[in-house]
């Protein structure tokens, strides 16, 4: 297993739990320290299209609930699963055009059987989020009650630890420099330490580095990565769930902390320089204060910049690569939503050859081998 973010950790966990494979987890740094640590970690299928991709993400959200209950035996509806935080997601719009788009989305999601409701802002203020400053008490607010946020680094580390308990072996702080093949089949990994590890199969779950890993076999895996900024605020607990407003998104981030981000800020990250105390984090903080005035005294405790690993066509790349027997890929945007599901489905494929219909349309063969 190359990569120990949520996706790689999930695959390793399922393989190790099966007792049918000897599992090695290879990670250049530590589990959950890469893209996983800089994700907004919103588990959802809310804006996912086309329909097949929506169904994959809906199954991914449902898998989080199953994994919670599996690991904690369903006790008190998963009490103790501190990486998983259901409670729903609230969203509203600040102008007529964006409201119309939101209405169309809610209508589509309902027609696809996804939980989506309309509430008045006054109701939300009374029963869910008293600290949010809505434009008006009559503002229509979309509520998606089954969505959740995930403590993604905690989840990745938890799955790695469960894999270790099931017999997986860890190789942290090293990078893969060569993938050997014998008779066309994957046979060994070589590391920058000079060590060589014989293997029968390799899973490339290296996130933004997945194209580099694929190139070690002579394969082209075209990625279209994008940057994302997450601010962690020391702020008390003014909100209790995911919130998406027109200019800022917020969610809890553990005790006494809030995480915030927004796509419009992400699009400006090309020129961001953390060393120069760039204004972007402070702009994002001011937006959050406008939505949640209780954040007036909040302090920026951390700025995380992550690189999202997205295949060129924007869809997941999951499964065996026919040209290279023994080589598998697990590369996707929405890795936090999809990680536990892809872990189970890809482990099944590796062990039995069975390809689940949920991932049948997202196979690696759509990207041609380098010539």
HELIX and SHEET records of a PDB file:
HELIX    1   1 UNK A    6  UNK A   18  1                                  13    
HELIX    2   2 UNK A   35  UNK A   38  5                                   4    
HELIX    3   3 UNK A   51  UNK A   72  1                                  22    
HELIX    4   4 UNK A   75  UNK A   77  5                                   3    
HELIX    5   5 UNK A   96  UNK A  111  1                                  16    
HELIX    6   6 UNK A  121  UNK A  127  1                                   7    
HELIX    7   7 UNK A  152  UNK A  165  1                                  14    
HELIX    8   8 UNK A  207  UNK A  209  5                                   3    
HELIX    9   9 UNK A  210  UNK A  215  1                                   6    
HELIX   10  10 UNK A  263  UNK A  266  1                                   4    
HELIX   11  11 UNK A  269  UNK A  271  5                                   3    
HELIX   12  12 UNK A  274  UNK A  276  5                                   3    
HELIX   13  13 UNK A  280  UNK A  291  1                                  12    
HELIX   14  14 UNK A  293  UNK A  295  5                                   3    
HELIX   15  15 UNK A  335  UNK A  352  1                                  18    
HELIX   16  16 UNK A  364  UNK A  366  5                                   3    
SHEET    1   A 2 UNK A  24  UNK A  27  0                                        
SHEET    2   A 2 UNK A 169  UNK A 172  1                                        
SHEET    1   B 3 UNK A  42  UNK A  43  0                                        
SHEET    2   B 3 UNK A 148  UNK A 150 -1                                        
SHEET    3   B 3 UNK A  84  UNK A  86 -1                                        
SHEET    1   C 8 UNK A 117  UNK A 120  0                                        
SHEET    2   C 8 UNK A 140  UNK A 144 -1                                        
SHEET    3   C 8 UNK A  89  UNK A  91 -1                                        
SHEET    4   C 8 UNK A 242  UNK A 244  1                                        
SHEET    5   C 8 UNK A 249  UNK A 252 -1                                        
SHEET    6   C 8 UNK A 257  UNK A 261 -1                                        
SHEET    7   C 8 UNK A 226  UNK A 234 -1                                        
SHEET    8   C 8 UNK A 299  UNK A 308 -1                                        
SHEET    1   D 3 UNK A 176  UNK A 182  0                                        
SHEET    2   D 3 UNK A 185  UNK A 191 -1                                        
SHEET    3   D 3 UNK A 196  UNK A 198 -1                                        
SHEET    1   E 3 UNK A 202  UNK A 204  0                                        
SHEET    2   E 3 UNK A 327  UNK A 331  1                                        
SHEET    3   E 3 UNK A 317  UNK A 320 -1                                        
END                                                                             
